Amino acid sequence: MTAAVEPTATSAAPPLQVAIYDDVVAARGEQFRIPGLAVTVFAHADDAVAQCLTAGFDVVFMDFALGPGRRVGTDVTRALRSAGFAGKVVAISSDPAANAAIRAAGADSSLAQKALLRSYLVHLGRAHLNP
């Protein structure tokens, strides 16, 4: 009699830790339950450097404008890179010029349209689980 071998939880890749800094996404209460990802949404990025360095985020999605009186995405991205954050940063502003400014501040890439965020996350999770 041969017993079936069940895959163990340790054989699966741990989820990518993803931070989304976007006041609108947070205000809408959007939740992202995507296989391969552990997603945390923040309404502002004032504490992003400490959060990213202590929580071990692998990928950060950064909006440009994060509400009145809050730090802007370019400043936060520059601060993340200066602090040694080596993860991927993706600009997600609806404004192409703002995305270009965040890339110039140290982001790796940008989304052409913020509406593509969920689709991008699904592809990111799939790629992580099926390298």
Secondary structure, DSSP 8 states (H G I E B T S, - for coil): --------GGGS---EEEEEE-HHHHHTT-----TTEEEEEES--TTHHHHHHHHT-SEEEE-S--STTS--HHHHHHHHHHTT--SEEEE--SSHHHHHHHHHTT-SEE-S-GGGHHHHHHHHHHHHH--
